[in-house]
Amino acid sequence: MADNDKGFEWLTMEICREYRKRAEQLLDDDGLDTGARRQLRLELQSRCNITEIEAINILNGYHILSYVQKYEILSGAIPEPEGLKKKHSKEKKKDEKQPTPELMEQYEKRIEYLEQMTGLKDDGFSFEENKD
C-alpha cells in the first residue's frame, strides 16, 4: 500500500528485511541479477521508487541502514541534518541565478562574433535560432 500520493512506499527497515529474506530463499545464483532475483529487484524498485543499485545492494545485504536513513530523511520521518540543509540551500541559490540583461547582451555579442568567425551565419544556421 502506498504511503503517499506518488504511488510508492517509503523504504523502511521492515521492507528491506522482507526482501533480503526473500532473496536468501532463492536458489544460489552467485548474486547475479537474473531470473527470479531480477524480478525481486524490479519489484523492490517499483514498490519503493529506489535506484537499481540500491535494490541490488539491499537484496545482497549491503548498505541497508544507509539507504533506510536516506529515505527517512527524504520522507520527512527524520529531520534533515543541518549540513545537508546548508548544502541544499546553496545548490538552490546557484540554480536560481539568472543572467543580467547586461550579461545577456555580452553573450549575444560573443555569439555573433563567433558566428562571423565560423561562417555559420551565411548558411542560415547559428548557435541559436534566428530572431527573424
N, C-alpha and C positions, 0 to 999 in steps of 0.2 A: 504494500500500500504506500503510495507516495505521501511523503511528509509535507510537501509543498505544492504550489500550483504549477511548478515547472515539470511535473510528471516523473520525478525520480526521488529516491530516498537518499538522505544524507548517510554517508558511510559511518558505520558505528563498529565498535569492537565486537558486538554480537554478530553482525553481518560478516565480519572478517573471520570470526571463529567458525561460523556456519560453512562458508566457502572453503576455508582451509581444511576443515574436516571432510567435506565432500571431495576435495582434491586428493586427500590422503587415501580415500577409499577407491580411487581409480586404479586401474592396472598400472604397474610400473612402466612408465614411458620415458624415463630419464628427464622428466620435466619439460619435454618438448610440447610446443603449442600446436598440437594436432588432435584430431578426433574429439573425444569426449572432453578432454582438458580444454581444448579451444572453445567448445560450446559453453563450458562452465565459465571461462574467462569472458566470453562475449555477454553471457547472462549477467555477470557481476558488473561489467562495464555499463551495460544498459540500465541495470537496476539503480546504480549509484552515480551514474554520469562521471566516471573516473577514466583516466587515461589507460591505454593498453599496458604500458609498463607497470603502472600501479597495480592493475588487476593481476598481471603475471606474478609480480612480487608478492602480493597477498596470497595467491594460491601456493606459492613456494615458501611462504612464511617469513618473508623479508620486509623490513621497514614498516610493519603494520602499525605500530604505535605512532610513528611519524605521520603516516597517511591519515589515521583517525584524528590526530590533533589538527592537521591541516584543514580537514573538512569540518571539524568542530569550530574552528575559527571562522571559516567561510560561512557556516550556517548561523553563526552568532551564538552558538551554545557556550562558547568560552570567549571572553573578550580578546580582541586583537592586541598583541603586545605593543608597547609604546614604540619600540624600534621599528616595527612594521608600519605603524601609523605614520611615523615621520617619513619613512621611505615612500609609502604610497602617496602622501601629500606632495612630496617633491616631484614624483612622476606625474601626478595630475597637473601640477603647475607647469611642468615642462610641456605637456601636451596642449595646454590651454593657450600658450603663447602664439599670437598671430603677428605676422609681419606688418610693420607700419606702412602707411602709404608711400613714405619716402623710400623705404627698403624695397617695396614692390616696384617702384619706378626704377631703382637701380638694377633690379633683376631684369626688368623688361629691356632696359638699355643694353645690359650684358648679353641677353638672349639675341637681341637684334644684331649686336656686334658679332657674336659667334655665328649667326646665320649668314651674315655677309662674308665672313672668313671661309665658311664651308661651302658657300654657294647654294645652300638649301632653299633660300627664298626664291630662286629662279625657277625651280621645278614645281612649285605650288605646295610643297611640304615644308613644315617647320617644326620647331620644338614644341610649339603649342598651336592650337587652332588659330587660323587667320580670323581676325576680327571683322573682316569684310562681309 
